[in-house]
Amino acid sequence: MAIYVQPRAARTEVAGRHGDALKIRVKAPPVDGAANDELVRFLAKRLGVSRGAVQIIAGATGRAKRVAVDGMSAADIQRRLLA
């Protein structure tokens, strides 16, 4: 699943689409992996899975990321996050 992350937002939330990706604003700054940790925590909570089930598989140091969630397709992830 393609995710575009905007760090240092006022709050962590789904902000809609960004091209082919889903845009997620995270409150944490992009320092020492804090934004990635916040993204994983947010996705796990919203999708009802454990943090270990959410993996950043590409783009760990950039805003454009590829995320995988064990047992869920990209369509399932999008449907749950946009609901």
C-alpha positions as CSV (number, residue, x, y, z in Angstrom):
1,M,0.0,0.0,0.0
2,A,1.4,3.4,-0.9
3,I,1.4,6.0,1.9
4,Y,2.5,9.7,1.7
5,V,3.4,11.0,5.2
6,Q,3.3,14.6,6.3
7,P,5.2,14.9,9.6
8,R,4.8,17.6,12.2
9,A,1.1,18.0,11.7
10,A,-1.3,19.3,14.4
11,R,-2.7,15.8,14.9
12,T,-2.3,12.3,13.4
13,E,-5.0,11.6,10.9
14,V,-5.9,10.4,7.4
15,A,-5.9,13.4,5.1
16,G,-7.3,11.8,1.9
17,R,-5.5,11.0,-1.3
18,H,-2.1,12.2,-2.6
19,G,-1.9,10.9,-6.2
20,D,-2.0,7.1,-6.0
21,A,-1.1,7.1,-2.3
22,L,-3.1,7.7,0.8
23,K,-2.0,10.8,2.7
24,I,-1.5,10.5,6.4
25,R,-0.5,13.4,8.6
26,V,1.5,12.5,11.7
27,K,2.1,14.7,14.7
28,A,5.6,13.4,15.3
29,P,8.7,15.0,13.7
30,P,10.8,13.1,11.2
31,V,13.7,12.7,13.8
32,D,15.1,9.3,14.9
33,G,12.3,7.4,13.4
34,A,9.6,9.1,15.5
35,A,7.3,9.8,12.5
36,N,7.6,6.1,11.3
37,D,6.8,4.9,14.8
38,E,3.8,7.2,15.0
39,L,2.6,6.0,11.6
40,V,2.9,2.3,12.6
41,R,1.1,3.0,15.9
42,F,-1.7,4.9,14.1
43,L,-2.2,2.3,11.4
44,A,-2.3,-0.6,13.9
45,K,-4.9,1.2,16.0
46,R,-7.1,2.2,13.1
47,L,-6.9,-1.2,11.4
48,G,-7.3,-3.2,14.6
49,V,-4.1,-5.2,14.3
50,S,-0.9,-5.4,16.4
51,R,2.0,-3.1,15.7
52,G,4.0,-6.1,14.6
53,A,1.5,-6.7,11.8
54,V,2.3,-3.3,10.3
55,Q,5.6,-3.1,8.3
56,I,7.2,-0.2,6.4
57,I,8.7,-2.2,3.5
58,A,10.1,0.8,1.5
59,G,10.7,4.5,2.0
60,A,11.6,4.5,5.7
61,T,13.6,7.7,5.3
62,G,11.3,9.6,3.0
63,R,7.7,10.8,2.9
64,A,6.6,8.3,0.2
65,K,6.4,4.9,1.8
66,R,5.2,1.4,1.0
67,V,3.4,-0.3,3.9
68,A,2.3,-3.9,4.3
69,V,-0.2,-5.2,6.9
70,D,-0.3,-9.0,7.6
71,G,-3.5,-10.5,6.3
72,M,-4.9,-7.4,4.6
73,S,-4.9,-6.3,1.0
74,A,-4.3,-2.7,-0.1
75,A,-8.0,-2.4,-0.9
76,D,-9.0,-3.5,2.6
77,I,-6.5,-1.0,4.2
78,Q,-7.8,1.8,2.1
79,R,-11.4,1.0,2.8
80,R,-10.9,0.9,6.5
81,L,-8.8,4.0,6.7
82,L,-11.1,6.1,4.5
83,A,-14.3,4.9,6.3
